[in-house]
């Protein structure tokens, strides 16, 4: 029984340390509008989440060591942050930039008018 306070103290310290392994934040576009549904994951692991309707995300149980945190969304450039466990807990404000992709020119020419009834 005299070891019970020491065991309780160690359990509380372990819980406190585990609670600190969190990366959270908010994702928005360049005009400040939140982006819902962004993928937020730790590279080369199965740990990940997605941003809520208000752009917020929370990723708990971040593994020890240094890892790349990848944030991606359709139509936006992918962002990568290197996160180390000694920087946790961490709160990020992520601004996603629109991915601009210019397509090559396309030339449309008439086919000549024959057999137009067969096309379609």
C-alpha positions in Angstrom: 0.0 0.0 0.0 2.9 2.4 0.6 3.8 2.2 -3.1 0.3 3.2 -4.2 1.0 7.0 -4.3 4.2 6.4 -6.4 2.4 4.2 -8.8 -0.5 6.7 -9.2 2.1 9.5 -9.8 3.8 7.5 -12.5 0.5 6.7 -14.2 -0.5 10.4 -14.2 2.9 11.3 -15.7 2.5 8.7 -18.4 -1.0 10.1 -19.2 0.3 13.7 -19.3 3.2 12.7 -21.7 0.7 10.8 -24.0 -1.6 13.8 -24.0 1.2 16.0 -25.3 1.7 14.1 -28.6 -0.8 16.1 -30.5 -0.7 18.2 -33.7 -3.7 20.3 -34.3 -4.6 23.3 -36.4 -6.8 25.1 -38.9 -6.6 24.9 -42.7 -7.8 27.8 -44.9 -7.3 29.1 -48.4 -5.5 32.3 -49.3 -8.7 34.4 -48.7 -9.1 32.9 -45.2 -12.0 30.6 -45.9 -11.7 27.3 -44.1 -11.2 24.2 -46.3 -13.1 21.1 -45.2 -12.0 17.5 -46.2 -8.3 18.1 -46.4 -6.2 15.0 -45.8 -3.8 15.3 -42.9 -1.5 12.4 -42.4 1.9 11.3 -41.2 4.0 10.2 -44.1 4.8 6.4 -44.2 2.3 5.6 -41.5 -1.4 4.7 -41.2 -2.1 7.7 -38.9 -4.2 10.5 -40.4 -7.3 12.5 -40.3 -9.3 15.0 -42.3 -10.2 18.6 -41.7 -13.7 19.4 -40.4 -16.2 21.9 -41.9 -14.4 24.8 -40.1 -11.0 23.7 -41.4 -9.8 22.4 -38.0 -8.0 19.1 -37.5 -6.5 17.2 -34.6 -4.0 14.3 -34.9 -3.3 12.5 -31.6 -0.7 9.9 -30.7 2.0 11.4 -32.8 4.8 8.8 -33.0 8.2 9.5 -31.5 11.0 10.8 -33.7 11.0 13.2 -36.7 8.2 12.7 -39.3 6.7 14.6 -42.3 3.1 15.8 -41.8 1.4 16.0 -45.2 -1.6 18.2 -45.8 -3.3 17.8 -49.2 -6.6 18.7 -50.9 -7.9 18.5 -54.4 -7.2 21.7 -56.3 -4.5 22.9 -53.8 -0.8 22.4 -53.6 0.3 19.8 -51.1 2.0 21.2 -47.9 4.6 19.2 -46.0 5.8 20.0 -42.5 8.6 18.2 -40.7 7.5 17.6 -37.1 9.7 16.3 -34.2 8.3 15.0 -31.0 10.2 17.6 -29.0 8.1 20.3 -30.7 4.8 18.8 -29.5 2.1 19.8 -28.7 1.9 21.9 -31.9 -0.8 24.1 -33.4 -0.6 25.0 -37.1 -2.3 27.6 -39.1 -2.1 26.2 -42.7 -2.8 28.4 -45.7 -3.3 26.3 -48.9 -2.4 27.8 -52.2 -4.5 27.0 -55.3 -2.8 24.6 -57.7 -2.6 26.3 -61.1 -2.0 24.0 -64.0 -2.0 25.4 -67.5 -2.9 23.0 -70.3 -1.3 23.0 -73.7 -3.2 24.5 -76.6 -5.7 22.4 -78.4 -6.5 22.8 -82.1 -9.9 21.8 -83.3 -10.2 21.2 -87.1 -13.2 20.1 -89.2 -13.1 16.5 -90.3 -14.3 17.1 -93.8 -18.1 16.6 -93.8 -18.2 13.0 -95.0 -19.8 10.3 -92.9 -21.0 12.8 -90.3 -24.2 10.7 -89.9 -22.1 7.7 -88.7 -20.4 9.6 -85.9 -21.9 9.8 -82.5 
